[in-house]
Amino acid sequence: MLCVRTARPGFRGAAALLAALALVAGCSGSGGKHGGTGAGRRIADTPRMTFAMVSHAGTGDTFWNIVRNGAEQAAAKDNVKFLYANDEDGAEQAEAVESYIDQKVDGLIVTLAEPAAVKAAVRKAVTRGIPVITVSAGGRFSREYGALTHIGQDDTAAGREAGAELAARHAKKALCVLHEQGDASLADRCAGVRKGFHGPVANLTVDGADASAARSAVAAALRADRSIDAVVTLGAPMAARAAEARKQAGSTAQLATFDLDATVVRLLKTKDLAFAVDQQPYLQGYEAVDLLWLDKVNGNVLGGGRPVLTGPTLVTAKDVPKLAEYTGRGTR
C-alpha cells in the first residue's frame, strides 16, 4: 500500500475534510516515497477504488507532471488505484475516456482543453454513473457536461491579472505566445491579458512541441516589431525559450509566464522573468482525487456548482526562497 502524510503545508482544507470523515474512514500504517511504507504515514481504510485521469499533456509539459504528482499522492493516501493517460489530440483524449468507461473505473478526472472533442465521452461517463471532475482547462464547460465540479483557475481572470500587472510595470505593447493551437484555456488567457492590459496585444501561435521552432518564432516577432516591450508565455517550458529568443533578438521586453517549474523559479531569481502566474497544479491533481474519494465515501461535493479555484497568484523574485524548495520536489 502507498500513502502520504495527510497534513501537508498548503493543504489544510483536505486535512480538515479527512478529519471530518473519521467515522467512515479509518487508517492503517504503511507508506513511503510517493506514499510508500514509513513511520507516521497512513492510508484510508476504505474500499479499494480505481480513478483515472485523462489530460491533454504534450511532450515535456512540466505542468502536467506536477498535476500527476498531486493526484498520485492523494490516491496513495485514499487507497485508490490511479490510472493516467494523456494525448494532445482531443479525439484521442475522448478515446481514452471511453476506454476507462469500459473498464468501469470508479471516478474520472478530465481536462477540457478541446471541450467539443470530449463532450460526448464525458457525458457518457456521467450517464453510466461514473462521477467526473474536470481540472485545469475548460472550466466554463464543466457543469454543462455533468461534472461534479471543476478545479483550477479562471483563465480569463488570470490573464486579466497578468495584463494589469504588465500595465502597472509600464509596458505599452505585448506579445502573447500560444504554444498549443486549439487549446481553449490558452486562448482564454490571451483574451484576459488583452482585457487587463492598456495597450495592443498581438497573439503568436507556435509549436510548443518543437522548442527550436518556437524559440525562433518568438525571436522573429521581436525583431520584426521593436515596439513590443512585453512577452507573455502561457506555460512554464515556453518561458525559458522566450528568454532565449529575447536575447537572440536583442530585445529588452519584459517577460512574464503562466505556471511554475524549477526553470521558471531560476529565471525569477535572476530577474530574467518579471513574474509568473501560479495556479497550483499539484493542488488540482490532489484535490481532484480527494474530492472523488469524498464523493464516493461520504457524498461530499465542493464548489456548490461553481469552480474550486486554485489561482491565480502572481509570484515574483521575492517568492523564490520558498518556491525553490517546492519546485525542487515537484509540488509547485
Salt bridges, closest charged atoms under 4 A:
GLU72 OE2 - ARG68 NE 3.17
ASP78 OD1 - LYS77 NZ 2.37
GLU98 OE1 - LYS124 NZ 2.74
GLU144 OE2 - LYS119 NZ 3.79
GLU144 OE2 - ARG123 NH2 3.77
ASP155 OD1 - ARG189 NE 2.86
GLU165 OE2 - ARG169 NE 2.84
GLU180 OE2 - HIS179 NE2 3.95
ASP183 OD2 - HIS56 NE2 3.36
ASP188 OD2 - ARG140 NH1 2.46
ASP225 OD2 - LYS173 NZ 2.47
GLU244 OE1 - ARG215 NH1 2.99
ASP259 OD2 - ARG189 NH1 3.75
ASP278 OD2 - ARG332 NH2 2.41
ASP290 OD1 - LYS77 NZ 2.78
ASP319 OD1 - LYS318 NZ 3.41
GLU325 OE2 - ARG329 NH1 3.47
